[in-house]
Amino acid sequence: MELILARRAFEDSAPSLEAALRQARYAMESGLTGLAAWMWDRITGPVLQALGIHDAPGPGEAYPRVWWCPTGLLNLLPLHAAGHHSPAPAGVAPRTVIDRAVSSYTPTLRALLEASRPGRPPGHGDPRMLVVALAETPGELPLPAVNTERDLLTDLFADRHTLLEGRSATWDAVRAELARHPWVHFSCHGDQDLSDPSRGGLLLSDRVLTVEDVAAGHHRGEFAFLSACKTTTGGLTLTEEVTLAAALHHTGYRHVIGTLWSVYDRSAAAVSATVYGALTAGGRFSPARSAHALHTATRRLRDAEPDRPSAWMPFAHIGP
């Protein structure tokens, strides 16, 4: 009898819970829309104006590049997503960063200069893609789109990949393989400890690969895609450099794609498909165009879901 009464109570409350969830989602998306407009008005719009970037590129023209090197709490903001994203009237320049320039980030100017050095040898005679895929992690919600990303990468890099999947994706195995691969793609859960950002990281099958773990290594890598939550999120007091993406960049990975906050499973898979499609379009993998590929992917996702900025805003590129 108690079970029946509890079920009836739940069924009676379900409509109100769904309404509350819709209201919370609307408030979140509205808040992000307002944040994007504020960042344009107060930060990025004046910067682009000072740089002489007054409009979107014309047909056949290349997008200019902009590197953001924010400090303090500005590191928590998606400056690349700033703007008034409602369609601009005909003949009026779009007031958005993404429609005027390709954005990248750098933890420090020294890191950007180091990553931009020409002729830096990759350190790998037979480059391969390391794919770390965990569709299910103990104690966490399943990530069904991880399998989509895994299949995409194992197909594109058919004879040039190493797959660590499920229980085989242990802390020891990932650490060992990172040293042997110039390219890596993580598709799993990620988290950040805002009070101690060095403890944030990627949730592997047996333990977390932390920012501190990555920072202790040295790599000769070219490309890392962190298709996981909060991989470029710092802490409340230590916001600069103490992120997983920044740690990979500092320890040798030239190009790193990460996320500023939690991301949708399907959105991550969609961005991955566009990025890798662009980087392998010439018949060989070309990480040097990572920033442009991510720019294309996020613009495409924004245009497909104009009322859901949370789907595309988190993705960011670090590197030259």
C-alpha positions as CSV (number, residue, x, y, z in Angstrom):
1,M,0.0,0.0,0.0
2,E,2.8,2.4,0.9
3,L,4.5,1.7,-2.5
4,I,1.3,2.5,-4.3
5,L,0.8,5.8,-2.4
6,A,4.4,6.7,-3.1
7,R,4.0,6.0,-6.8
8,R,0.8,8.1,-7.0
9,A,2.6,10.9,-5.2
10,F,5.4,10.8,-7.7
11,E,3.0,10.7,-10.7
12,D,1.1,13.7,-9.3
13,S,4.3,15.7,-8.8
14,A,5.9,14.8,-12.2
15,P,4.3,17.6,-14.2
16,S,5.5,20.2,-11.7
17,L,9.0,18.7,-11.7
18,E,9.2,18.8,-15.5
19,A,8.0,22.4,-15.5
20,A,10.7,23.3,-12.9
21,L,13.3,21.6,-15.0
22,R,12.2,23.5,-18.2
23,Q,12.3,26.7,-16.2
24,A,15.8,26.0,-14.9
25,R,17.0,25.2,-18.4
26,Y,15.5,28.4,-19.8
27,A,17.1,30.4,-17.0
28,M,20.5,28.8,-17.7
29,E,20.3,29.5,-21.5
30,S,19.1,33.0,-20.9
31,G,21.9,33.6,-18.5
32,L,24.5,32.5,-21.0
33,T,23.0,34.6,-23.7
34,G,23.2,37.6,-21.4
35,L,26.7,36.8,-20.4
36,A,27.8,36.5,-24.1
37,A,26.3,40.0,-24.8
38,W,28.0,41.5,-21.7
39,M,31.4,40.1,-22.6
40,W,31.0,41.6,-26.1
41,D,30.1,45.0,-24.8
42,R,32.7,45.2,-22.0
43,I,35.6,43.0,-23.2
44,T,35.8,41.5,-26.6
45,G,34.0,44.0,-28.8
46,P,36.5,46.8,-27.8
47,V,39.4,44.5,-28.3
48,L,38.4,43.5,-31.8
49,Q,37.7,47.2,-32.6
50,A,41.2,48.1,-31.4
51,L,42.6,45.3,-33.6
52,G,40.8,46.6,-36.7
53,I,38.5,43.5,-36.9
54,H,35.3,45.3,-37.8
55,D,33.3,42.7,-39.7
56,A,33.1,39.1,-40.8
57,P,35.4,38.0,-43.5
58,G,34.1,38.3,-47.1
59,P,33.6,35.3,-49.4
60,G,36.9,33.5,-49.9
61,E,38.6,35.5,-47.2
62,A,40.3,33.8,-44.2
63,Y,39.2,34.5,-40.7
64,P,41.8,36.4,-38.7
65,R,43.3,34.7,-35.6
66,V,42.9,36.0,-32.0
67,W,44.7,34.6,-29.0
68,W,43.1,35.3,-25.6
69,C,45.3,35.3,-22.5
70,P,42.9,36.2,-19.7
71,T,44.0,36.5,-16.1
72,G,42.2,35.9,-12.8
73,L,38.5,35.1,-12.9
74,L,38.4,36.0,-16.6
75,N,39.8,32.5,-17.1
76,L,36.4,31.2,-16.2
77,L,34.6,33.1,-19.1
78,P,34.1,31.8,-22.7
79,L,35.5,34.9,-24.3
80,H,35.5,33.2,-27.7
81,A,31.7,32.9,-27.4
82,A,31.1,36.6,-26.7
83,G,28.5,38.4,-28.7
84,H,24.9,39.3,-29.6
85,H,24.1,36.0,-31.3
86,S,20.6,36.9,-32.7
87,P,20.8,37.3,-36.5
88,A,22.2,40.7,-37.6
89,P,20.1,42.7,-40.1
90,A,21.4,42.6,-43.7
91,G,24.4,44.8,-44.2
92,V,25.1,45.1,-40.5
93,A,28.3,43.6,-39.1
94,P,27.7,40.7,-36.7
95,R,28.5,41.7,-33.1
96,T,30.1,38.3,-32.3
97,V,33.6,37.1,-31.9
98,I,32.9,33.8,-33.6
99,D,31.6,35.4,-36.8
100,R,34.7,37.7,-37.0
101,A,37.7,35.7,-35.9
102,V,39.1,32.3,-35.0
103,S,39.8,32.3,-31.3
104,S,42.4,30.4,-29.3
105,Y,43.7,30.7,-25.7
106,T,47.1,30.5,-24.1
107,P,47.9,30.1,-20.4
108,T,50.9,32.5,-20.8
109,L,52.6,34.3,-23.6
110,R,55.7,32.2,-23.0
111,A,53.6,29.0,-23.6
112,L,52.3,30.4,-26.9
113,L,55.8,31.4,-28.1
114,E,57.2,28.0,-27.2
115,A,54.3,26.1,-29.0
116,S,54.8,28.4,-32.0
117,R,58.4,27.6,-32.6
118,P,58.9,26.4,-36.1
119,G,60.4,23.1,-36.9
120,R,59.8,21.5,-33.4
121,P,60.3,17.8,-34.0
122,P,57.3,15.7,-32.9
123,G,59.5,13.0,-31.3
124,H,57.6,10.1,-32.8
125,G,58.8,8.2,-35.8
126,D,55.4,6.4,-36.3
127,P,52.7,8.7,-35.0
128,R,49.5,7.1,-33.7
129,M,46.3,8.3,-32.1
130,L,45.7,7.2,-28.5
131,V,41.9,6.7,-28.0
132,V,40.8,6.6,-24.4
133,A,37.1,5.8,-24.3
134,L,34.9,5.1,-21.2
135,A,31.2,5.0,-22.1
136,E,30.6,3.7,-18.5
137,T,32.5,4.6,-15.4
138,P,31.7,3.3,-11.9
139,G,29.5,5.7,-10.0
140,E,28.8,8.0,-13.0
141,L,26.1,8.3,-15.6
142,P,26.6,6.4,-18.9
143,L,27.9,8.3,-21.9
144,P,26.5,6.5,-24.9
145,A,28.0,9.0,-27.5
146,V,31.4,7.9,-26.4
147,N,31.0,4.8,-28.6
148,T,30.2,7.1,-31.5
149,E,33.5,9.0,-31.0
150,R,35.4,5.7,-30.5
151,D,34.0,4.3,-33.8
152,L,34.8,7.6,-35.6
153,L,38.4,7.6,-34.5
154,T,39.2,3.9,-34.9
155,D,37.8,4.2,-38.5
156,L,39.8,7.3,-39.4
157,F,43.0,6.0,-37.8
158,A,42.3,2.3,-38.8
159,D,45.9,1.1,-38.6
160,R,47.3,4.0,-36.6
161,H,45.6,4.0,-33.3
162,T,45.8,2.5,-29.8
163,L,42.5,1.9,-28.0
164,L,42.2,1.9,-24.2
165,E,38.5,1.2,-23.5
166,G,36.5,0.5,-20.5
167,R,38.4,-1.5,-17.8
168,S,41.6,-1.3,-19.9
169,A,41.7,2.5,-19.5
170,T,43.5,2.4,-16.2
171,W,45.7,5.2,-14.7
172,D,48.9,3.2,-15.3
173,A,48.0,2.3,-18.9
174,V,47.0,5.8,-19.9
175,R,50.2,7.3,-18.3
176,A,52.4,4.8,-20.2
177,E,50.7,5.3,-23.5
178,L,50.7,9.1,-23.3
179,A,54.5,9.0,-23.5
180,R,54.3,7.0,-26.8
181,H,51.6,8.9,-28.7
182,P,51.8,12.4,-30.3
183,W,48.0,12.4,-30.7
184,V,45.4,11.6,-28.0
185,H,41.6,11.7,-27.7
186,F,39.9,11.3,-24.3
187,S,36.2,10.6,-24.4
188,C,35.1,10.1,-20.8
189,H,33.9,11.9,-17.7
190,G,35.9,14.9,-16.4
191,D,35.6,17.0,-13.2
192,Q,37.3,19.8,-11.5
193,D,37.8,20.6,-7.8
194,L,37.3,24.4,-7.6
195,S,39.0,24.6,-4.2
196,D,42.0,22.5,-5.3
197,P,42.2,22.5,-9.1
198,S,45.3,20.3,-9.2
199,R,43.1,17.4,-8.1
200,G,40.7,17.8,-11.0
201,G,41.0,15.6,-14.1
202,L,39.7,12.7,-16.1
203,L,37.8,9.8,-14.6
204,L,39.5,6.6,-15.7
205,S,38.4,3.1,-14.9
206,D,40.3,2.8,-11.6
207,R,41.2,6.4,-10.5
208,V,41.4,10.0,-11.7
209,L,44.1,11.2,-14.0
210,T,44.7,14.5,-12.3
211,V,46.1,17.8,-13.4
212,E,49.0,17.2,-11.0
213,D,49.6,13.8,-12.7
214,V,49.8,15.3,-16.1
215,A,51.9,18.2,-15.0
216,A,54.5,15.8,-13.6
217,G,55.2,14.3,-17.1
218,H,56.9,15.4,-20.3
219,H,55.5,14.8,-23.7
220,R,56.4,15.5,-27.3
221,G,52.8,15.7,-28.6
222,E,51.0,17.5,-31.3
223,F,47.4,17.2,-30.5
224,A,45.1,16.4,-27.6
225,F,41.3,16.4,-27.7
226,L,39.7,16.3,-24.2
227,S,36.1,15.4,-25.0
228,A,35.1,15.5,-21.3
229,C,33.7,18.0,-18.9
230,K,35.6,20.9,-17.3
231,T,39.0,20.2,-18.8
232,T,39.9,23.9,-19.2
233,T,38.3,25.0,-15.9
234,G,40.6,26.5,-13.2
235,G,39.8,27.0,-9.6
236,L,38.3,29.9,-7.6
237,T,41.6,31.1,-6.3
238,L,44.1,29.5,-8.7
239,T,42.4,30.2,-12.1
240,E,45.5,30.5,-14.3
241,E,47.4,27.5,-15.8
242,V,46.0,24.9,-13.3
243,T,43.7,23.1,-15.7
244,L,44.1,19.7,-17.4
245,A,44.2,21.3,-20.9
246,A,46.9,23.8,-19.8
247,A,48.9,21.0,-18.1
248,L,49.0,19.0,-21.4
249,H,49.9,22.1,-23.3
250,H,52.7,23.0,-20.9
251,T,54.1,19.5,-20.9
252,G,54.4,19.3,-24.6
253,Y,51.1,19.0,-26.5
254,R,51.1,21.8,-29.1
255,H,47.3,21.9,-29.8
256,V,44.7,21.1,-27.1
257,I,41.0,21.2,-27.4
258,G,39.1,21.2,-24.1
259,T,35.9,22.4,-22.3
260,L,35.2,25.2,-19.9
261,W,32.3,23.4,-18.1
262,S,30.1,20.4,-18.4
263,V,29.2,19.4,-22.0
264,Y,26.4,17.4,-23.5
265,D,27.3,13.9,-24.6
266,R,25.9,14.4,-28.1
267,S,27.3,17.8,-28.6
268,A,30.8,16.5,-27.8
269,A,30.3,13.8,-30.4
270,A,29.1,16.3,-33.0
271,V,32.0,18.6,-32.4
272,S,34.5,15.7,-32.6
273,A,33.0,14.6,-35.9
274,T,33.4,18.0,-37.5
275,V,36.9,18.6,-36.1
276,Y,38.3,15.3,-37.2
277,G,36.5,15.5,-40.6
278,A,38.3,18.8,-41.2
279,L,41.7,17.7,-39.9
280,T,41.7,14.5,-42.1
281,A,40.2,16.0,-45.2
282,G,43.4,16.0,-47.1
283,G,44.1,12.4,-46.6
284,R,46.5,12.9,-43.7
285,F,46.0,14.1,-40.2
286,S,46.8,17.9,-39.9
287,P,46.7,19.1,-36.3
288,A,48.0,22.6,-37.3
289,R,44.4,23.5,-38.4
290,S,42.9,22.6,-35.0
291,A,41.7,26.1,-34.1
292,H,40.1,26.5,-37.5
293,A,38.4,23.1,-37.3
294,L,37.0,23.8,-33.9
295,H,35.8,27.2,-35.0
296,T,33.9,25.6,-37.8
297,A,32.4,22.9,-35.5
298,T,31.2,25.4,-32.9
299,R,29.7,27.8,-35.5
300,R,27.9,24.9,-37.0
301,L,26.5,23.8,-33.6
302,R,25.5,27.3,-32.7
303,D,23.6,27.7,-36.0
304,A,21.9,24.4,-35.5
305,E,20.9,25.2,-31.9
306,P,20.6,29.0,-31.6
307,D,18.5,28.8,-28.4
308,R,20.9,26.5,-26.6
309,P,24.3,28.3,-26.2
310,S,25.3,25.8,-23.5
311,A,25.7,23.2,-26.3
312,W,28.6,25.0,-28.1
313,M,30.1,27.7,-25.8
314,P,32.3,25.4,-23.7
315,F,34.6,24.2,-26.4
316,A,38.0,26.0,-26.5
317,H,41.3,25.6,-28.3
318,I,44.7,26.2,-26.7
319,G,47.8,26.6,-28.9
320,P,49.3,28.3,-31.9
